[in-house]
Amino acid sequence: MAWTKYQLFLAGLMLTTGSLNTLSAKWADTFSAEGCHGDKEHEFNHPFVQAVGMFLGEFSCLLVFHLLLCHDKRRPEPSFNPGQSFNPLLFFAPAMCDMTATSIMYVALSMTSASSFQMLRGAVIIFTGLLSVAFLGQRLKPSQWVGILTTIVGLVVVGLADFISMDKKEHKLSEILTGDLLIIMAQVIVAVQMVLEEKFVSKHDVHPLKAVGTEGMFGFVVLTLLLIPMYFIPAGQFTGNPRQVLEDALDAFCQIGFKPLILVALLGNTVSIAFFNFAGISVTKEISATTRMVLDSLRTLVIWAVSLALGWEKFHGLQVLGFVVLLTGTALYNGLHRPLLARIPYCAAWVQDDEAEEQAGAGERERLLSEARVQAVDSP
């Protein structure tokens, strides 16, 4: 079935804003400007300030939610489902995971290339799969295990490509290796966040925009407050600010004052994450979750192509191989191989049995979730 114009718009919006989110963050890292108190010109290296801006973008999803709700109430027949009421603290633990992982990833982005940053984020399926087995009691299919192993191979290839194509003038070897390892470490925390959301949040009927906005609210408030102690915590050469503290927010604002283009990059990051979340949720609703996953993989290609065009990194064939291997692993884990196997006569029956088993498992999970929701409503 052909896509409608609205579906094409949503797909384009998700691909564009998702790519801009990483590219604008990397763009901010390329600037240099004077700091406070006459400090000489230095790189804009303020990952925690950038993370605050990203959470502000997620926080704005709450505003979008309430605007949609108010607009729907004015209709003769309201159709917008706001979901059930819930305790906002339910999202505090996942939000703290999100805050920690995002901050680590922005630190890593300043140490490695934008394309490698995006590719290595694919490691999340490894840890999500393992934690789902350990803590949620889920059973992974053989194809998912193959997908995880394939993803591990892809990560090794991408890491090797970073090692070989390293630009010694731009980044030291230790910086690149540290950045890549930080990205993978952050995916462990993202996986914990996903498991927490599935275990404690999925039993509640919460609108996705409200969920994203609530997590963004916690992340924005907590990380903003943490900027105060970070201003005094020494970090040595780990940071690029003149005072060598964990984060110097005042230096960030001074640099923005001397070079306003940095503010454009930061606003691009904030606005793009808000639209990306809205577009992603809408794509899942209007098209499918599979399409959302494919578009999310395609934005890696867009980020890579733009980075090459802007001269931020050099082309290396190993990155192509790494991207293809990672894409294959993601496709296997998410079951995208099934339509292809269904066309093969000997495999069609196996695919049908596999899908029937998955639907039965999904039905059982939905039944358990429904019972949990009833208990949540009935409980004081």
C-alpha positions as CSV (number, residue, x, y, z in Angstrom):
1,M,0.0,0.0,0.0
2,A,1.3,3.4,-1.0
3,W,2.1,5.9,1.7
4,T,0.0,9.0,2.0
5,K,1.5,12.5,1.8
6,Y,1.2,12.8,5.6
7,Q,3.1,9.6,6.1
8,L,5.8,10.7,3.7
9,F,6.0,14.0,5.6
10,L,6.4,12.2,9.0
11,A,9.1,9.9,7.6
12,G,11.0,12.8,6.1
13,L,10.6,14.8,9.3
14,M,11.9,11.9,11.4
15,L,14.9,11.3,9.1
16,T,15.8,15.0,8.9
17,T,15.4,16.0,12.5
18,G,17.1,12.8,13.7
19,S,20.1,13.5,11.5
20,L,20.2,17.2,12.5
21,N,20.2,16.3,16.2
22,T,23.6,14.6,16.0
23,L,25.0,16.9,13.3
24,S,24.1,20.1,15.3
25,A,25.7,18.7,18.4
26,K,28.9,17.9,16.5
27,W,28.8,21.3,14.8
28,A,28.8,23.0,18.2
29,D,31.9,21.0,19.1
30,T,33.8,22.4,16.0
31,F,33.6,26.0,17.2
32,S,36.3,27.9,19.1
33,A,35.7,31.2,20.9
34,E,37.1,33.3,23.7
35,G,35.9,32.6,27.3
36,C,35.2,34.6,30.4
37,H,37.8,36.9,32.1
38,G,39.8,37.3,28.9
39,D,40.5,33.6,28.4
40,K,42.2,32.9,25.1
41,E,40.2,31.3,22.3
42,H,39.5,27.6,22.9
43,E,37.2,24.9,21.7
44,F,33.5,24.8,22.8
45,N,33.7,21.6,24.9
46,H,30.6,21.7,27.1
47,P,28.8,18.3,26.8
48,F,26.7,18.7,30.0
49,V,25.4,22.1,28.8
50,Q,24.5,20.5,25.5
51,A,22.7,17.7,27.4
52,V,20.7,20.3,29.3
53,G,19.6,21.7,25.9
54,M,18.6,18.3,24.7
55,F,16.4,17.6,27.8
56,L,14.8,21.0,27.3
57,G,13.8,19.8,23.9
58,E,12.3,16.6,25.4
59,F,10.6,18.7,28.1
60,S,8.9,20.7,25.3
61,C,7.1,17.5,24.3
62,L,4.9,18.0,27.4
63,L,3.9,21.4,25.9
64,V,3.0,19.7,22.6
65,F,1.0,17.1,24.5
66,H,-1.1,19.7,26.3
67,L,-1.6,21.8,23.1
68,L,-2.9,18.7,21.3
69,L,-5.1,17.9,24.2
70,C,-6.6,21.4,24.4
71,H,-7.1,21.5,20.6
72,D,-8.9,18.1,20.7
73,K,-11.2,19.2,23.5
74,R,-12.6,22.0,21.3
75,R,-13.8,19.5,18.7
76,P,-17.4,18.3,18.7
77,E,-16.2,14.7,19.1
78,P,-12.8,14.5,20.9
79,S,-10.7,11.6,19.7
80,F,-7.3,12.3,21.4
81,N,-6.5,9.6,24.0
82,P,-4.5,11.3,26.8
83,G,-3.9,8.0,28.7
84,Q,-4.5,7.4,32.3
85,S,-3.2,9.5,35.2
86,F,0.0,8.3,36.8
87,N,2.6,9.2,39.4
88,P,5.3,11.3,37.6
89,L,7.9,9.8,39.9
90,L,7.4,6.5,38.0
91,F,9.7,8.1,35.3
92,F,12.3,9.3,37.7
93,A,14.6,6.3,37.5
94,P,14.4,5.9,33.7
95,A,15.0,9.7,33.4
96,M,18.2,9.4,35.5
97,C,19.4,6.6,33.3
98,D,18.6,8.8,30.2
99,M,20.4,11.8,31.8
100,T,23.5,9.8,32.6
101,A,23.7,8.0,29.2
102,T,23.1,11.3,27.3
103,S,25.8,13.2,29.2
104,I,28.3,10.4,28.6
105,M,27.4,10.3,24.9
106,Y,27.9,14.1,24.5
107,V,31.3,13.7,26.1
108,A,32.1,10.9,23.7
109,L,30.9,12.9,20.7
110,S,33.6,15.5,21.3
111,M,36.2,12.7,21.1
112,T,35.1,10.8,18.0
113,S,33.4,11.3,14.6
114,A,29.6,11.9,14.2
115,S,29.2,8.8,12.0
116,S,31.0,6.5,14.4
117,F,29.0,7.9,17.3
118,Q,25.8,7.1,15.5
119,M,26.9,3.6,14.4
120,L,28.2,2.6,17.8
121,R,24.9,3.4,19.4
122,G,23.6,0.3,17.7
123,A,25.3,-1.6,20.6
124,V,22.1,-0.9,22.6
125,I,20.4,-4.1,21.2
126,I,23.1,-6.3,22.7
127,F,22.6,-5.1,26.2
128,T,18.8,-4.7,25.9
129,G,18.6,-8.3,24.7
130,L,20.8,-9.6,27.5
131,L,19.0,-7.6,30.3
132,S,15.6,-8.6,28.9
133,V,16.6,-12.2,29.4
134,A,18.1,-11.7,32.8
135,F,15.5,-9.4,34.4
136,L,12.3,-9.6,32.4
137,G,12.4,-13.4,31.8
138,Q,12.1,-13.0,28.0
139,R,13.3,-15.7,25.6
140,L,15.3,-14.5,22.6
141,K,14.8,-16.3,19.3
142,P,17.8,-17.8,17.4
143,S,17.6,-14.9,14.9
144,Q,17.9,-12.4,17.7
145,W,21.0,-14.1,19.1
146,V,22.5,-14.1,15.6
147,G,21.6,-10.4,15.4
148,I,23.4,-9.7,18.7
149,L,26.5,-11.6,17.5
150,T,26.4,-9.8,14.2
151,T,26.2,-6.5,15.9
152,I,29.3,-7.3,18.1
153,V,31.2,-8.0,14.9
154,G,30.0,-4.7,13.4
155,L,31.1,-2.8,16.5
156,V,34.6,-4.3,16.2
157,V,34.8,-3.3,12.5
158,V,33.7,0.3,13.2
159,G,36.2,0.5,16.1
160,L,38.9,-0.8,13.8
161,A,37.9,1.8,11.1
162,D,38.3,4.5,13.7
163,F,41.7,3.3,14.6
164,I,43.0,3.1,11.0
165,S,41.4,6.3,9.8
166,M,42.3,8.4,12.8
167,D,43.2,12.0,12.2
168,K,46.1,12.7,14.6
169,K,45.7,16.5,14.1
170,E,42.0,16.3,15.1
171,H,42.0,13.6,17.8
172,K,44.6,11.5,19.6
173,L,44.3,7.7,19.6
174,S,43.5,7.7,23.3
175,E,40.7,10.2,22.7
176,I,39.1,8.1,19.9
177,L,39.3,4.8,21.9
178,T,38.0,6.5,25.0
179,G,35.1,8.1,23.0
180,D,34.1,4.8,21.4
181,L,34.2,3.0,24.7
182,L,32.1,5.7,26.4
183,I,29.5,5.4,23.7
184,I,29.3,1.6,24.2
185,M,29.2,2.1,28.0
186,A,26.4,4.6,27.6
187,Q,24.4,2.0,25.7
188,V,24.5,-0.3,28.8
189,I,22.7,2.5,30.7
190,V,20.2,3.1,27.9
191,A,19.4,-0.7,28.0
192,V,18.8,-0.4,31.7
193,Q,16.5,2.5,31.0
194,M,14.5,0.4,28.5
195,V,14.2,-2.5,30.8
196,L,13.0,-0.2,33.6
197,E,10.4,1.3,31.3
198,E,9.2,-2.0,30.2
199,K,9.0,-3.5,33.7
200,F,7.5,-0.6,35.5
201,V,6.1,1.9,33.0
202,S,4.5,-0.2,30.3
203,K,1.8,-1.4,32.6
204,H,0.4,2.1,32.6
205,D,-1.4,3.6,29.7
206,V,0.8,6.7,29.3
207,H,0.7,8.8,26.1
208,P,4.2,8.6,24.5
209,L,4.6,12.4,24.2
210,K,3.7,12.8,27.9
211,A,6.2,10.0,28.8
212,V,9.0,11.7,26.8
213,G,8.1,15.1,28.2
214,T,8.1,13.8,31.8
215,E,11.5,12.2,31.5
216,G,12.8,15.4,29.8
217,M,11.4,17.4,32.7
218,F,13.3,15.3,35.3
219,G,16.5,15.3,33.2
220,F,16.4,19.1,32.6
221,V,15.8,20.0,36.2
222,V,18.3,17.6,37.8
223,L,21.1,18.2,35.3
224,T,20.6,22.0,35.5
225,L,21.1,21.7,39.3
226,L,24.1,19.5,38.9
227,L,25.8,22.2,36.8
228,I,26.4,24.0,40.0
229,P,28.6,21.4,41.8
230,M,30.2,20.5,38.4
231,Y,31.5,24.1,38.3
232,F,33.7,23.3,41.3
233,I,34.7,19.7,40.7
234,P,38.2,19.4,39.2
235,A,38.6,17.1,36.2
236,G,42.1,17.8,35.0
237,Q,42.8,17.4,31.3
238,F,39.6,15.3,30.9
239,T,37.8,18.6,29.9
240,G,38.7,21.3,27.5
241,N,37.6,24.3,29.5
242,P,40.3,26.7,30.9
243,R,39.4,26.1,34.6
244,Q,39.7,22.3,34.0
245,V,36.5,21.6,36.0
246,L,33.9,19.0,35.1
247,E,31.6,21.6,33.5
248,D,32.0,25.4,33.3
249,A,28.6,26.6,32.3
250,L,29.7,30.3,32.6
251,D,32.5,29.7,30.2
252,A,29.9,28.2,27.8
253,F,27.7,31.3,28.0
254,C,30.7,33.6,27.5
255,Q,31.7,31.6,24.4
256,I,28.2,31.8,23.0
257,G,28.3,35.6,23.6
258,F,31.5,35.9,21.6
259,K,30.3,33.5,18.8
260,P,26.5,33.5,18.5
261,L,26.6,30.7,15.9
262,I,27.2,28.3,18.8
263,L,23.7,29.2,20.1
264,V,22.3,28.4,16.6
265,A,23.9,24.9,16.9
266,L,22.5,24.4,20.4
267,L,19.0,25.5,19.5
268,G,19.2,23.2,16.5
269,N,19.9,20.3,18.9
270,T,17.1,21.3,21.2
271,V,14.4,21.9,18.5
272,S,15.4,18.8,16.5
273,I,15.1,16.4,19.4
274,A,11.6,17.7,20.1
275,F,10.5,17.2,16.5
276,F,12.3,13.9,16.3
277,N,10.5,12.5,19.2
278,F,7.1,13.7,17.9
279,A,7.9,12.4,14.4
280,G,9.1,9.0,15.7
281,I,6.0,8.5,17.8
282,S,3.8,9.5,14.9
283,V,5.6,7.2,12.5
284,T,5.0,4.2,14.8
285,K,1.3,5.1,15.1
286,E,0.7,6.0,11.4
287,I,3.0,3.5,9.7
288,S,4.8,0.9,11.8
289,A,7.5,0.4,14.4
290,T,9.5,-1.4,11.8
291,T,9.5,1.7,9.6
292,R,10.7,3.7,12.5
293,M,13.6,1.4,13.1
294,V,14.6,1.5,9.4
295,L,14.4,5.3,9.3
296,D,16.5,5.4,12.5
297,S,19.1,3.3,10.7
298,L,19.0,5.4,7.6
299,R,19.9,8.6,9.6
300,T,23.2,7.0,10.3
301,L,23.8,7.0,6.5
302,V,22.7,10.7,6.3
303,I,25.0,11.7,9.2
304,W,27.9,9.9,7.6
305,A,27.3,11.5,4.1
306,V,27.0,15.0,5.5
307,S,30.1,14.6,7.7
308,L,32.1,13.5,4.6
309,A,30.7,16.4,2.6
310,L,31.6,19.0,5.3
311,G,35.1,17.5,5.7
312,W,34.6,16.5,9.3
313,E,35.9,13.1,8.6
314,K,37.6,11.0,5.8
315,F,36.1,8.2,3.9
316,H,37.2,4.7,4.8
317,G,35.9,1.4,3.3
318,L,35.9,-0.4,6.7
319,Q,33.2,2.1,7.9
320,V,31.0,0.9,5.0
321,L,31.5,-2.7,6.0
322,G,30.9,-1.8,9.6
323,F,27.7,0.0,8.8
324,V,26.4,-2.9,6.7
325,V,27.2,-5.5,9.4
326,L,25.5,-3.3,12.1
327,L,22.5,-2.8,9.9
328,T,22.3,-6.6,9.3
329,G,22.5,-7.3,13.0
330,T,19.8,-4.7,13.8
331,A,17.5,-6.2,11.0
332,L,18.0,-9.7,12.3
333,Y,17.3,-8.7,15.9
334,N,14.1,-6.8,14.9
335,G,12.8,-9.6,12.5
336,L,13.2,-7.7,9.3
337,H,14.5,-10.9,7.6
338,R,11.1,-12.6,7.9
339,P,9.4,-11.0,4.7
340,L,12.4,-12.2,2.7
341,L,12.3,-15.8,4.1
342,A,8.5,-15.9,3.7
343,R,9.0,-15.8,-0.1
344,I,11.2,-19.0,0.0
345,P,8.9,-22.0,-0.1
346,Y,10.9,-24.1,2.4
347,C,11.1,-21.2,4.9
348,A,7.5,-19.9,4.7
349,A,6.0,-22.4,7.1
350,W,8.8,-21.7,9.6
351,V,8.1,-18.0,9.4
352,Q,4.4,-18.5,9.9
353,D,5.0,-20.6,13.0
354,D,7.5,-18.1,14.3
355,E,5.0,-15.2,13.9
356,A,2.2,-17.2,15.5
357,E,4.4,-17.9,18.5
358,E,5.2,-14.2,18.8
359,Q,1.6,-13.1,18.5
360,A,0.7,-15.6,21.2
361,G,3.4,-14.2,23.4
362,A,2.3,-10.7,22.7
363,G,-1.3,-11.6,23.6
364,E,-0.2,-13.1,26.9
365,R,1.9,-10.0,27.7
366,E,-1.1,-7.7,26.9
367,R,-3.3,-9.8,29.2
368,L,-0.9,-9.5,32.0
369,L,-0.5,-5.7,31.4
370,S,-4.3,-5.3,31.4
371,E,-4.5,-7.1,34.7
372,A,-1.8,-4.9,36.1
373,R,-3.6,-1.8,34.9
374,V,-6.8,-2.9,36.6
375,Q,-4.9,-3.5,39.8
376,A,-3.3,-0.1,39.5
377,V,-6.7,1.6,39.1
378,D,-8.3,-0.4,41.9
379,S,-5.4,0.2,44.4
380,P,-5.6,3.3,46.6
